[in-house]
Amino acid sequence: MQQNITTHTNKPASLPDNRGLRFDEALLIDRSEQGRTGVDLEPLKGTKLRTGQKKRDHVGLPGLSEPQVIRHFVRLSQKNFAIDTGFYPLGSCTMKHNPRLNEKMARLPKLANIHPLQDPSTMQGTLEIMYRLQTWLSTLTGLPGVSLNPAAGAHGELAGMMVIHKAHEIKGRQRKVVLVSDSAHGTNPATAAMCGYTIKTIPTTEEGFVDMEAFEAALNDDVAAFMLTNPSTVGLFDPRVKEIADKLHEVGAYFYCDGANFNAIVGRVRPADFGVDVMHINLHKTFSTPHGGGGPGSGPIVVCQELSDYLPIPHVIRHEDGHFELETNIEHSIGRIRAFSGHFGMFIRALSYMYAHGADGLKQASEDAVLNANYIMAQLKDLYHAPFQGPCMHECLLTDKHQRQHGIETMDIAKTLIEHGMHPMTVYFPLVVKGAMLIEPTESESKETIDHFITIMRHIATEAADGNIEMFKQNPISTPRRRVDEVGAARKPKLVWGE
Ligand SMILES: *Cc1c(COP(=O)(O)O)cnc(C)c1O
């Protein structure tokens, strides 16, 4: 096969190392040819450049035909692990099935082809979809102010903390400190720091809850807010969360709830009822819109009445005569945080999910998610160490404490799961426990799948007890890449073939 490649191309005879690549894949390496293209466009005639624009003769795009590009990207997609190809119990990320009905709705031409600069009179239906989504999010959380703008959870955190910052500013308060739980997602302290705050960490007790003594000791009128994830990243609902909120309000501080774990409580409790002032909602977690490779997600925020005055613009309002408008004239708004109104395609998908389930169905989904996580915990905690006693919420936290005695760690267990055709759980997060394995099955998995996962996990624990370290350290063996430098892959990605 490889001989053929050289005879049909004018590349030098020395062959690249193509082992493990398919024939067409090998052909693609460095295939860019100047002048080859997927589209045939007329040369530009009489186009006027706008002020500040410069004409470039060369933009350095690779020369590839359409089939070459299609094969490249489809092949890359097949190398990936996806919720569409297997069980994906990635804790905190809520990798639930993305119903195809959502996709069908988002692809309706009249919705998919709309342009954000169209006149509002021509997109009343679009605005109504956004208005209805705002209403659902507000109803489910009990918080009246909604902004659909933020592009993801972390962006929602930033918007929410900017709203809090603005509220203090308008009230003439100079507050410098934001409290963050030590079990928080890294985006919480990062966000508070971006808003100029000093971070004070509040520890978690042995039972997995907020250390009330430390919290009360940290509380004073220099505190702007407490960023707390509830249910928390250790998988528990803090029973004293209302008391925490009350104590914050007593000193004029706000309660920022990281809503990434909303899937555990939708329809059961409204965050407003336990004192939340601001919360972000990850539509790509709780409401089944796709996560994508880091996006597009969508991270709307909901806020209490008092903070509604500071929400980003624009948001949709409904006039008495029934027509909808993008409101931009809000005196104390923090302003625009992005172009246009947000990831509209995600709004359609989330609303489609809500209508398909109905209020009772959303509640049922949360209950099933919690039941599935507890089932896993009950079936595994004799073999894996559970640092906090259940019942848990929609994810269960285990550690590698028992396996470490045999030299096998969380990473080895995770990589071995890949060999069994499953995506690993979240590893080494939250940081508060050593060797964390955060398992979130979601409601969309069948009992058979969950039983299979339990069987595999029990099998892995037995093999670990047998001390077969070599086998564990080798895994994964069947993937295109073995153990990669994950930080390096994210920070310094190599995006070109053959380098
Ligand atoms: C996912 C997550 C975030 C961030 O959300 P993104 O949409 O990924 O930006 C924040 N906090 C927690 C607890 C999360 O799980």
The ligand as a Tripos MOL2 file, in Angstrom:
@<TRIPOS>MOLECULE
LIG
   15    15     1     0     0
SMALL
NO_CHARGES

@<TRIPOS>ATOM
      1 C1        -18.7850   23.1060   34.3420 C.3       1 LIG1
      2 C2        -18.6160   23.8670   35.5830 C.ar      1 LIG1
      3 C3        -18.3290   25.2530   35.5690 C.ar      1 LIG1
      4 C4        -18.0010   26.0310   34.3120 C.3       1 LIG1
      5 O1        -18.9230   25.9140   33.3120 O.3       1 LIG1
      6 P1        -18.4950   25.9910   31.7500 P.3       1 LIG1
      7 O2        -19.7850   25.9780   31.0480 O.co2     1 LIG1
      8 O3        -17.6410   24.7890   31.4960 O.co2     1 LIG1
      9 O4        -17.7180   27.2580   31.5550 O.co2     1 LIG1
     10 C5        -18.2970   25.9120   36.7770 C.ar      1 LIG1
     11 N1        -18.4880   25.2650   37.9310 N.ar      1 LIG1
     12 C6        -18.7280   23.9410   37.9960 C.ar      1 LIG1
     13 C7        -18.9510   23.2740   39.3140 C.3       1 LIG1
     14 C8        -18.7870   23.1920   36.8200 C.ar      1 LIG1
     15 O5        -19.0200   21.8700   36.8640 O.3       1 LIG1
@<TRIPOS>BOND
     1     1     2 1
     2     2     3 ar
     3     2    14 ar
     4     3     4 1
     5     3    10 ar
     6     4     5 1
     7     5     6 1
     8     6     7 2
     9     6     8 1
    10     6     9 1
    11    10    11 ar
    12    11    12 ar
    13    12    13 1
    14    12    14 ar
    15    14    15 1
@<TRIPOS>SUBSTRUCTURE
     1 LIG1         1 GROUP 0 **** ****
